[in-house]
Amino acid sequence: SALRYRRGGARHRALMAGKSLRRRVEDAVAEAIADHDPNQRLPGRDYEDVLYDVADKVFSTITEENRDALDDEDMAYIARKTRKLVAAALDALDPPAPPPKLRYAMFDRVVCNVGGERRWAPGTVMSVLEDDPDDVTGQAKLPYVVKMDPPNGRLISVPKDVYDVCRSEVCFGQRAGALWFTLFCLPQQPAKKSAARRFSVGDRVACAVEDESNDYSAWAAGTVLAVDHSVAEDAAALVPGREWGGAAGCVPYQVGLDAGGKVLAHRDEHWLVRDLALQPEGPRVDAGGTRCLTRLVRRQSAGGDGWEAVDHHTRKRRACAAPDSEEDDE
């Protein structure tokens, strides 16, 4: 009958619409695969696995929601899921190279080139080898994600692990432009000048400084020359737009190094300045894997007849038990 024909026609049109929608979904997935595999390295079977895996999920979701078109959320899912599956399939073809050796680890203190008037700003490494969101292949990694110090406080991506982009936060004074870095790294809300300092004039200390390569850092022996040392006059000449009066224009210490020259310690922190009796000269962080940064250290006592726990901030040490074998294995 004509009614049955019309009903059959409606079912036919719905079926054809479903096929058309499915094809649009598959076309969108195919485009995403092409973006993430521009050299067409995926074998046919892997290509189909990615295509149907993503298309099945998206088509099912659209059908359940009774929609007849792809929306922005669908396209975002297609891009994200396709990128992940293509990257995994390509990795299986060519096992990825070992991750690059980085100079810094999570929670290390660094100074980053942020451009603009300030140019450099200090912060803390919060993540390493993060996926680069601008790389459509999903292969590139960002060496570091760094959380900037207040008042900025934002997360930034470090695109390259090189000295001109990211460097160690140390006691500056050995290189050209050292005062600039000291000023950039001074806390924006410094402690009161009357705050008790850990060291006095004449104390022997170990300062964190750049090593010869500039890529890493070392502990260098020196003597405290001044406490709450004013740099206000020079700071006002370099950065005239900022207030340098009072504590804002002071650094905790000026230190004369045994090897010659002077450095400024812009923070009274154990990772910048230590008691030389507790921290001998030597590598602080180096290419061989040395990382001498932690506040609390357990080590053999000087006489070698026991163990001691050292707190590099309070400069206190106490006898302690030797580490057991399980801790050694770890």
Buried (B, 14 or more C-beta within 10 A) or exposed (E): EEEEEEEEEEEEEEEEEBEEBBEBBBEBBBBBBEBBBEEEEBEEEBBEBBBEBBBBBBBEBBEEEEEEEBEEEBBEBBBEBBBBBBBEBBEEEEEEEEEEEBBBEEEBBBBBBBEEEEEBBBBBBBBBBBBBEEEBBBEEBBBBBBBBBEEBEEEBBBBEBEBEBBBBBBBBBBEEEBBBBBBBBBEEEBBEBEEEBBBEEEBBBBBBBBBEEEBBBBBBBBBBEBBBBBBBEBBBEBBEEEEBEEBBBBBBBBBBBEEEBBBBBBBBBBBBBBBBEBBEBEBBBBEEEEEBBEEEBBEEEEEEEEBBBBBBEEBEBEEBEEEEEEEEEE
